[in-house]
Amino acid sequence: MNHVLDRPVFSALDTRHRIFAYGDKRARRYPSSIVPFAASSADDAESLQALGKLVAAGESVFMLQADPIALPPELTATVTAFGVQMIAEAPLPPVSGERVQQLTQDDAEEMLALASLTKPGPFTLKALSLGDFWGVKINGRLAAMAGERMKQPGYSELSGVCSHPDFRGGGLGRLLSVFVSNRIKARGEVPYLHAYASNSNAIGLYESIGFRLRSEMNVAVVQRAA
């Protein structure tokens, strides 16, 4: 039996994020205005056909899963990469939240600008629809942020961890990663995250915090021809 996090996009949209889901039991996707993620439930012909119907002509979506990514004939992978999925089941170190503040929709433009600069992964102005985000501001500027994205029963994803280049080296990424993860744990859930397999610095940081590798992942940007 597959783990609920093997196809995290589909399992989130089939459970705790069903309110955002387009599609059916064979394939689901988030609205592109929130996050451009899509997934099939399996690799049989009917599920892949359902996946193809969810992607508009000329549109690109991201896919993320432990299994090799299978596509229907009308979809093409324009970018592929290897990733890792990490979880933190053991207790994490306590951190002070004195410098941390919750971000709101009033911060959305600055959050998007920071994500566009640092590229932690797909990010939109409506990222706050999926979960809370927290940040540290220095002299009125958003110096770093982290938040929650996909959610499955018993799990919440740590996502959007990034620091502005002007403020790197101060441990803000570590601070916010632990702060958000401890909030997830306080709800009785297990925090998990994704990183590109080539991002050894990020993986090392997360390992030092207390995350461990759960699974290697396959990543693809998938497009339907116009």
C-alpha positions as CSV (number, residue, x, y, z in Angstrom):
1,M,0.0,0.0,0.0
2,N,1.4,3.4,-0.9
3,H,2.2,6.0,1.7
4,V,-0.2,9.0,1.9
5,L,2.9,11.2,1.0
6,D,3.9,9.3,-2.1
7,R,1.6,11.4,-4.2
8,P,1.2,14.4,-1.9
9,V,-0.6,16.6,-4.4
10,F,-3.3,14.1,-5.0
11,S,-3.7,13.0,-1.3
12,A,-3.9,16.6,-0.2
13,L,-6.6,17.4,-2.7
14,D,-8.4,14.2,-1.9
15,T,-8.5,15.0,1.8
16,R,-7.8,18.2,3.8
17,H,-7.5,20.4,0.7
18,R,-10.5,19.0,-1.2
19,I,-12.1,22.5,-1.0
20,F,-9.5,23.6,-3.6
21,A,-9.7,20.5,-5.9
22,Y,-10.7,20.4,-9.5
23,G,-11.1,16.9,-10.9
24,D,-12.3,13.6,-9.5
25,K,-11.1,10.4,-7.9
26,R,-8.8,9.7,-10.9
27,A,-7.0,13.0,-11.1
28,R,-7.1,16.4,-9.2
29,R,-5.4,19.8,-9.4
30,Y,-5.2,23.1,-7.5
31,P,-6.4,26.3,-9.1
32,S,-3.5,27.8,-11.0
33,S,-4.0,31.1,-9.1
34,I,-3.2,29.3,-5.8
35,V,-0.5,26.8,-6.8
36,P,0.0,25.1,-10.2
37,F,0.1,21.5,-8.9
38,A,-1.7,18.5,-10.5
39,A,-1.6,14.8,-10.0
40,S,-3.2,11.5,-11.0
41,S,-4.3,8.9,-8.5
42,A,-2.5,6.1,-10.4
43,D,-0.9,5.4,-13.8
44,D,-3.7,3.5,-15.5
45,A,-5.1,4.8,-18.8
46,E,-8.3,6.3,-17.3
47,S,-6.4,8.2,-14.5
48,L,-3.9,9.6,-17.0
49,Q,-6.7,10.6,-19.4
50,A,-8.4,12.4,-16.5
51,L,-5.1,14.2,-15.7
52,G,-4.8,15.4,-19.3
53,K,-8.3,16.9,-19.2
54,L,-7.3,19.1,-16.2
55,V,-4.5,21.0,-18.1
56,A,-5.6,23.7,-20.5
57,A,-4.0,24.2,-23.9
58,G,-0.7,26.1,-23.5
59,E,-0.8,25.7,-19.7
60,S,2.1,24.3,-17.5
61,V,1.6,22.5,-14.2
62,F,4.0,21.0,-11.7
63,M,3.9,17.3,-10.7
64,L,5.6,15.8,-7.7
65,Q,5.5,12.2,-6.6
66,A,7.6,9.3,-5.4
67,D,6.6,7.1,-8.4
68,P,8.1,7.8,-11.9
69,I,5.9,10.4,-13.6
70,A,3.6,8.9,-16.3
71,L,1.8,11.2,-18.7
72,P,-1.0,10.9,-21.2
73,P,0.0,11.5,-24.9
74,E,-1.3,15.1,-24.9
75,L,1.0,16.2,-22.0
76,T,4.8,16.7,-22.3
77,A,7.4,17.2,-19.5
78,T,9.3,20.3,-20.4
79,V,11.5,20.1,-17.2
80,T,12.3,17.1,-15.0
81,A,14.3,16.9,-11.8
82,F,14.9,14.8,-8.8
83,G,13.8,15.8,-5.3
84,V,13.7,14.6,-1.8
85,Q,10.9,14.5,0.7
86,M,11.9,14.8,4.4
87,I,9.9,14.4,7.6
88,A,10.5,15.4,11.2
89,E,8.9,12.8,13.5
90,A,11.2,13.4,16.5
91,P,11.0,16.5,18.7
92,L,12.6,19.6,17.3
93,P,14.6,22.1,19.3
94,P,12.6,25.0,20.8
95,V,13.1,28.4,19.4
96,S,12.1,31.9,20.5
97,G,9.3,33.4,18.4
98,E,10.0,36.9,19.6
99,R,11.1,38.1,16.2
100,V,8.5,36.2,14.3
101,Q,5.3,37.7,13.1
102,Q,2.4,36.2,11.2
103,L,2.1,37.4,7.6
104,T,-1.2,38.5,6.1
105,Q,-2.6,39.3,2.7
106,D,-1.2,42.8,3.2
107,D,2.2,41.2,2.9
108,A,1.4,39.1,-0.2
109,E,3.1,41.4,-2.7
110,E,6.3,41.5,-0.7
111,M,6.1,37.7,-0.1
112,L,5.8,37.1,-3.8
113,A,8.7,39.4,-4.5
114,L,10.9,37.5,-2.0
115,A,9.8,34.1,-3.5
116,S,10.5,35.4,-7.0
117,L,14.0,36.5,-6.0
118,T,14.9,33.3,-4.1
119,K,12.9,30.7,-5.9
120,P,11.9,28.3,-3.1
121,G,9.3,26.7,-5.4
122,P,6.0,27.6,-7.0
123,F,4.5,30.6,-5.2
124,T,1.5,32.9,-5.9
125,L,-0.2,35.9,-4.3
126,K,-2.8,33.4,-2.9
127,A,-0.3,31.2,-1.1
128,L,-1.9,32.2,2.2
129,S,-5.1,30.3,1.1
130,L,-3.3,27.0,1.8
131,G,-1.9,27.7,5.3
132,D,-0.3,30.2,7.6
133,F,2.9,32.0,6.8
134,W,5.3,33.6,9.2
135,G,8.2,36.0,8.7
136,V,10.9,38.2,10.2
137,K,11.0,41.8,9.2
138,I,14.1,44.0,9.6
139,N,13.8,47.7,9.2
140,G,10.4,47.3,7.8
141,R,11.6,44.8,5.1
142,L,10.5,41.2,4.8
143,A,13.9,39.5,5.5
144,A,12.7,35.8,5.6
145,M,9.6,33.7,5.6
146,A,8.2,30.2,5.9
147,G,4.8,28.7,5.9
148,E,2.5,25.7,5.3
149,R,1.3,24.4,2.0
150,M,-0.1,20.9,1.3
151,K,-2.0,19.1,4.1
152,Q,-2.9,15.4,4.5
153,P,-4.4,13.6,7.5
154,G,-1.7,13.8,10.1
155,Y,0.7,15.8,8.0
156,S,1.4,19.4,7.0
157,E,4.0,20.6,4.5
158,L,6.6,23.2,5.5
159,S,7.1,25.3,2.4
160,G,8.2,28.7,1.1
161,V,11.3,28.8,3.3
162,C,13.5,31.6,2.0
163,S,15.7,34.5,3.1
164,H,16.5,37.7,1.3
165,P,20.1,37.8,0.2
166,D,20.7,41.0,2.2
167,F,19.9,39.1,5.4
168,R,21.4,35.7,4.8
169,G,23.8,34.2,7.4
170,G,21.7,35.3,10.4
171,G,20.0,31.9,10.9
172,L,16.6,33.2,9.9
173,G,15.8,30.2,7.6
174,R,16.6,27.8,10.5
175,L,14.6,29.9,12.9
176,L,11.5,30.0,10.8
177,S,11.7,26.3,9.7
178,V,11.8,25.2,13.3
179,F,9.1,27.7,14.4
180,V,6.6,26.6,11.7
181,S,7.5,22.9,12.2
182,N,6.9,23.2,15.9
183,R,3.5,24.8,15.3
184,I,2.6,21.8,13.1
185,K,3.8,19.4,15.8
186,A,1.7,21.3,18.4
187,R,-1.4,20.3,16.5
188,G,-0.4,16.6,16.7
189,E,0.8,16.5,13.0
190,V,4.1,15.6,11.4
191,P,5.8,18.3,9.4
192,Y,7.3,17.3,6.1
193,L,9.0,19.2,3.2
194,H,10.4,19.0,-0.3
195,A,13.8,20.1,-1.7
196,Y,15.6,19.5,-4.9
197,A,18.1,16.6,-4.5
198,S,20.8,18.9,-5.8
199,N,20.2,21.5,-3.1
200,S,22.7,20.0,-0.6
201,N,22.8,23.2,1.5
202,A,19.1,23.1,2.2
203,I,19.1,19.4,2.8
204,G,22.0,19.8,5.3
205,L,20.1,22.5,7.1
206,Y,17.0,20.4,7.4
207,E,18.9,17.4,8.6
208,S,20.6,19.5,11.3
209,I,17.2,20.6,12.5
210,G,15.9,17.1,12.8
211,F,14.3,16.2,9.5
212,R,15.2,12.9,7.8
213,L,14.8,11.6,4.3
214,R,11.5,9.8,3.8
215,S,11.5,9.3,0.1
216,E,13.2,10.4,-3.1
217,M,10.8,12.2,-5.4
218,N,10.3,12.9,-9.1
219,V,9.5,16.4,-10.2
220,A,8.3,17.6,-13.6
221,V,6.9,20.7,-15.2
222,V,4.2,19.4,-17.6
223,Q,2.7,21.3,-20.5
224,R,-0.2,20.7,-22.9
225,A,0.5,22.0,-26.4
226,A,-1.3,25.2,-27.4
